[in-house]
Amino acid sequence: MIRIAIVEDEEQCFLSLKKFLEQYSLKTGVLFSSVWFTNGFQFLSDYELNYDIVFMDIKMPQIDGMETSKRLRKVDPNVALVFITNLMQYAIKGYEVNALDFMVKPVNYFDFEIKLNKAIDYVNKHQEYGISIDIGDVKKKILISEIYYIEVLNHKLIYHTEHGNYETYGQLKKMEEELRIKNFSKCNNAYLINLRHVTELHPNHIVVGKDEVQVSRRKKKDFMAQLTNYMGGGL
């Protein structure tokens, strides 16, 4: 699940971007959640460190997108930032706030798809992604790079990680959708594997972390294709 903030005072532009996200999702299978902010003050006051991509309009009343972005960078230097503007001369100032790219209004889908692909590539390569789980009354954030695999057992999820196992309630299907673009793949109906931690491959099982995990006959073809693609065709 890619989490997006859209900071845009024009409702029609926001609706167009939201439509483009839905179109992109149907085309690629990538899932998004988006939040709309109508001005920079609202965005900054409600900001949480949980967005992957920010689409920022430059020309807004009260506080413009450039000033908003400067303040954003003080609390989040890594989020992928894409400007939206109808004034090209402002777009070139993006280097001041480490903007990834910009789109010119009125935004068309072809340009949007190119810029969104670039932003998603940036997210996958540069940002560490974490998930929050409930363990009793305590919320815990787990970095996905630390997860070996996720197991479903008796309607509970068990996160096998570098620092131990954590058990909580949840659905494996939901986690599969959220981690689809983070190189996680199901090797059978009970296990969602972080491909970066697969160290051995055998005819009917894999070794991930220190554990042997069975690969089902039904899932083997798709799982192997994803593993081979992740390793760059090295298998």
N, C-alpha and C positions, 0 to 999 in steps of 0.2 A: 504494500500500500504506500503510494507516494503522497505525502502530505504537502498541500500547496496553500499559500496565502496570496490572495489577490487584493492589492491595495489600489483601488480605482474608484474615483468619484462619479464616473459616468456609468449608469446602470446598463445602458445598451452595450457598452464595451465589456462589462462584466459578464453579461448574458452570452455574448459571443464567445468569450474565452471559456465559459462553462460548457457551452455547446461543443466547442473544439475539443475539450478534454473528454467529453463523452464519445465523440467521434474517434478520437485517438484510442480510447479504451476498447471500443468495439473492434477496431482494426488490429490491435496488438495484444489485447488481453491484460494489459497493465491497468491496475486499479488505482483510483485517486480519491482522496478526500480533499475538499476545498473549503476555505473560509473567506468570506468577503468583508473587507474593511473599506469604508467610504472616505477615510482620511488618515493622515499620518499619525495624528494624536491617538486615535482609537487603536490603530495597529500597534503603536509602541506601548500604550498602557496595558493592552491585553496580551502582549507578546509572551510566548512561551518558547523554550528551546526545543520545539518538536516539529518544526517545519523543515521540509527538504528543499523546497523551491519557493521563492517569493517573486511574484510578478508585480512590479512597482511602476505605477504611472508617475511621470515626472512632474507634469503640470497639475497641481491640486491647490485648492484654497488653503489658507491659514499656514500650513507648512508643506512645502513642495517635496516631491519625491527624492530629490538630491539630499536635502537636509535630513529627511526621514531615514535615508539610507546611511548617512554618516552616523546618526545616532544608533541605528540598527547594528552597525559594525562594531560598536563599542561593547555590545552584549553578545553578538553572534557573528564572529569573523568568518565563519565557514559556510553559511547557508548559500545555496545557489541563487544569485540575484539577476533577474532579467528585467530590463527597463521597457516600459511601454511609452511611446512618445509620438507626437506629431511635429516635433521640432528637432531636426537632425543635429543641430549644433549642440544641443544639450546631451545627446546620446554619447558624444565623444568624450564627455567628462566622466564617463563611467569608470575609467581607470582609477579615479580618486577614491572610489568605494569598492574597488575590485568587483565590478559588475561582470557577469559572464558574457552577456550579449544584450541586444535590444531589438524591439519590434516596433515598426512604424505604423501608426494608425492611418486608415482603418486596417486592422490586422486581418490578413487572409489566412486560410487554413494551411496552405502550402508552406508559408513562412513560419507559421506557428509550429508545425510538425518538425521542421528543421531545428528550430530553437529549443523545442521541448526535448528532442532526442539528445541535443548537446547538454542540456541541463541534467537529464537522467544519467547520461554517461558520467558527468561530473559527480553526481550524487553517489553513483556506484563506486567510483574510483577514489574519491577524496573524503567522503564523510563516513564516520563510524555511526552505525545505526544501532539503536537500542530498543528493546521492548520492555514494557512495564508489566509485571505480573503480581497478583495478589497471593501472598503466602500468609494465611490466617488474616490478621488485621494489619499486616505490614505490606507496603508496596515496595517492590524491588525492581531495579532496572538491570537488565542483563544485556550486555553487548552481544550482537549476533556472532561476532568473530570468536566469541568464547563458547558458543554452543556447538557441541558435537552433533547431537541429534535430539529430536523431540519424540517422545513415545506416548501413545495413548493407552491407558489401562484402567478399566472399570470407570469410564467416564471422567477420568482425570488425565491431565497432561503432566508428564515428567520431563523436565529439561535436564539433559545430561550435559554438563559444562566442565570447563577446565577447573572450576573451583568447587565442584560437587554437584549433587542432584537437587533440583527444586521441584516440588509437587504443587499443582494448583488445579482448579477446575477450568475447563475450556474445551474447545473443539479443534481437532487436528485440521479439519477442512478449512476453518477460518485462518489458522496459522499458515497453511499452505498457500492461501490466496495472498496473505500479507507478505510472505517471504518469497513469492514467486520470482521476483527479479533480483533476489539476494543470493542466488545460487543454492537454494534448498530444493530437494527433490525427494519424492516418496519412493522407497524401494519395496515397500509392501504397505498394506492398509494400516499398519500400526506404527510405522516409523517415518519421520520426515528428517532427511539427512542433510547436514551441512557439507556440501561437496568438497570444501577446502580441507576438511579433516579426514577424508578417506585416504588411508595409507596403503591398504592392500585390497586386491580384488581376486576373488576365488570363484569357481563355477557357480556356487549357490549362495555365497555370502560375501560380505565385505568386512573390513576392519576399519572402524572409525573410532578415534580416540584409542582406548584400550579394549574396546568391546567388539565382539563378532555379532553382526546383524544379518539376518536372513534376507535374501532377495527373492521375492516371489516370482514365479514363472510369468504371471500376468503383467507384472510391472517391470520385468527385466529389460525389455527392449527399449522402452521409453527412458528408464533410469540410466541405462548404459549410454544412450544417445546424449543425454544431458551431461553425464559425467565426462564423456569423450569431448564434447564441445567445451566444457569448462576447462579441461586440461589441454585444450588447443589441438585436439586430434592426436594426442600422444599415446593413446592406448591402442 
